[in-house]
Amino acid sequence: MAFFLQELVNGLTTGALYALVALGFTMVYGVLKLLNFAHGDLYMVGAYVGFFVIQWFGGPSHVSIPVPLLLVIMFVLAALLVGGLGVAMERFAYRPLRDAPRIAPLITAIGVSFFLENSAQLLFGAQPRIYNTSEFISLSSGIQIGSVTIDSVQIMVLVLAVLLTVGLRYLVNRTALGRQMRAVAADREAAEMLGINVNFTIAATFFIGGALAGVAGVMGGLLFNQVTPTIGFIAGLKAFTAAVVGGIGSIPGAVLGGLLIGVAESFITGYISSTYSNLLVFLLLIAVMLVRPSGLLGRVQLQKV
Amino acid sequence: MKRSAIIAATALGALVAAGCGSSGTTGGGSASGTTKSCVATVGMEGPLTGPVAFLGQEQLHFAQLARVSDNLRNKTKITIVQGDTQLTPSIATTVTQQFTSNNKIVAVVGPAGSQEVEAVGPLMARAGLAFISGSATNASLTTGKYPTFFRTVSEDSVQGPQDANYIVSNLHPKALMIVDDQEAYSTGLVSQMVPIFTAAGIKVDHESVSQKVTDFSALVAKVTPATTVVVLPWQVAANAQQFGKDLAQQHKNAVIFGTDGLYDTTHFTIPGSYVSSFGPDINGIPADVAIAAAAKAKYGTFGTFGPPTYAATHVVDQAIASVCKSGQTPSRANVLAAIKNTNEATTILGQPIKFDSHGALVNGKFFLFKINSSSKYQLIPS
């Protein structure tokens, strides 16, 4: 039972990260019908922002401000900067191609991904940058239930992921901006005719998606301790899969997909073998897609004829 | 910045004055003092970007250091053309096709990975282009199937059994976990080690994770109390550090035993861990003081991937210089012949470099280190 719970906690934590990145994927797809393959690289940039904040305040072993304050600064700064980067990405790479065939922005997204990855290597070097989380957040802090360990970083990741998801749900369903986003997602031209500022709405979507990826990047850095220019690839791939399995365009679907993948990976590694983890996880996901082609919580698109 | 440039220049001068910390014969005679204008181009293949770019960059830096000092010492004009393989066989193949079609290139340093050598070996052989890797250790590469391949490091068939026997005899585990990183290098080592563990009656849990994965929490949960050793034949030290942190976080006491890529005094510092490496710590070799100082001043800290590539580049440079000294113009054929005759008595690696008929390093050895309680690497005498 202890082993089961430990793997469940591990899986939920990883899944929460996938879910946060998947939210950005699914929001952008919902509004623009664009698969933004550079979205995983925003996660990478967020992780770098967190790393440099730690260095700015004295490094992991000599943090010059209270740790809770440091964490707040890391998350807020990562959200703002990466959100801003998301807006810049939309403005300069995707907006000029908004009316182009759908393959054009798709290829551009891959190009932007490589641009960000190689820029990071040029700016920050190829060597991994190490968070050394245990230097400022003790490994023994957290909850110990029998032999099950849930450390404070895992708790923070889970709580923050829940809060952000709830907040995003509120924003999309209960605010004016959310209504505009839904209107643009439903029919961009009609939304424009109704006086909605489409450019602003799309930019806001990229900002929110980028901010979530930035926060997830800091979480990833705190959990996995390292950041390299290429960490966005796996994060992006898993998040994309989570978004598709959950039903691309659906916010609860992205969360469900992320958690499902995280937990499935963890249990397959724990109970079968890490060797077959990816194989079995993706077989499971193929099975889900065969049963529900539009994803677990996705809606079937009706085609007007 | 200015200060470090001065240190680098001084160290480089000392390096050249020290004769690169090596002496010997290449191509049948001393290469020093080439008088005729000796111009040649050498290709350098390595993972210059991608997940293990830090290893490739270190290799490139050491190749450049060797080129500069050899050019000064031999009065040659050797230039390096870079090729980024990203440790991916298909990309290495494309880079190699570019190199083989470039007639100016007379030899290649690299590629880094065994899987890449497997991919490019036939192309290099067809072009008659000598290539010397400073890190490809898979035993099958030097069985004669790639006639233009050489390496300045020893092979898995030496390292795997040596490490496995050390673990069995000195760490006495009843159960162990061994995790490959799904690369040819790693799976090759695992296949060498597992039979020895099994024969010793050790319960082996063989796992596998991609080099790109950084979340090991689920895997660490599988480490049982009886599992006292975790073997990680990996190339990314930071991943092993994370594995160690996950072990501590889940209150597991297993000792990590890593190989080659884990030799990284900055990124892998878990006390009590072991690392076996094909390359020595050149900081501990008195003859290499100047090279180590030049490398540190110019590029910062380094691990064990750079020096064997320095040695590989040096072998190529010496071969070219000896060809020039004999009055010929460097070509693929005569440089290949000169490399085959390499006989460097003392090298940056602290051991002679001579190749057998299949390009393997003669009498190559591995070095075993233990990380002490201050996170310092200590050489375990063989």
Chai-1 contact restraints between the chains, C-beta under 6 A:
chainA,res_idxA,chainB,res_idxB,connection_type,confidence,min_distance_angstrom,max_distance_angstrom,comment,restraint_id
A,Q6,B,A221,contact,1.0,0.0,6.0,A-B,restraint_1
A,E7,B,A218,contact,1.0,0.0,6.0,A-B,restraint_2
A,E7,B,A221,contact,1.0,0.0,6.0,A-B,restraint_3
A,N10,B,S217,contact,1.0,0.0,6.0,A-B,restraint_4
A,N10,B,A218,contact,1.0,0.0,6.0,A-B,restraint_5
A,T14,B,D215,contact,1.0,0.0,6.0,A-B,restraint_6
A,Q121,B,T49,contact,1.0,0.0,6.0,A-B,restraint_7
A,A126,B,A53,contact,1.0,0.0,6.0,A-B,restraint_8
A,A126,B,F54,contact,1.0,0.0,6.0,A-B,restraint_9
A,A126,B,Q57,contact,1.0,0.0,6.0,A-B,restraint_10
A,Q127,B,F54,contact,1.0,0.0,6.0,A-B,restraint_11
A,P128,B,A238,contact,1.0,0.0,6.0,A-B,restraint_12
A,P128,B,H267,contact,1.0,0.0,6.0,A-B,restraint_13
A,L139,B,A248,contact,1.0,0.0,6.0,A-B,restraint_14
A,L139,B,Q249,contact,1.0,0.0,6.0,A-B,restraint_15
A,T149,B,Q250,contact,1.0,0.0,6.0,A-B,restraint_16
A,D151,B,Q249,contact,1.0,0.0,6.0,A-B,restraint_17
A,F224,B,T214,contact,1.0,0.0,6.0,A-B,restraint_18
A,F224,B,D215,contact,1.0,0.0,6.0,A-B,restraint_19
A,F224,B,Q242,contact,1.0,0.0,6.0,A-B,restraint_20
A,N225,B,Q242,contact,1.0,0.0,6.0,A-B,restraint_21
A,Q226,B,A238,contact,1.0,0.0,6.0,A-B,restraint_22
A,T230,B,P51,contact,1.0,0.0,6.0,A-B,restraint_23
A,I234,B,K212,contact,1.0,0.0,6.0,A-B,restraint_24
A,S266,B,A218,contact,1.0,0.0,6.0,A-B,restraint_25
A,T269,B,A218,contact,1.0,0.0,6.0,A-B,restraint_26
A,T269,B,L219,contact,1.0,0.0,6.0,A-B,restraint_27
A,G270,B,A218,contact,1.0,0.0,6.0,A-B,restraint_28
A,G270,B,A221,contact,1.0,0.0,6.0,A-B,restraint_29
A,G270,B,K222,contact,1.0,0.0,6.0,A-B,restraint_30
A,S274,B,E207,contact,1.0,0.0,6.0,A-B,restraint_31
A,S274,B,S208,contact,1.0,0.0,6.0,A-B,restraint_32
A,S274,B,V209,contact,1.0,0.0,6.0,A-B,restraint_33
A,S274,B,L219,contact,1.0,0.0,6.0,A-B,restraint_34
A,T275,B,S208,contact,1.0,0.0,6.0,A-B,restraint_35
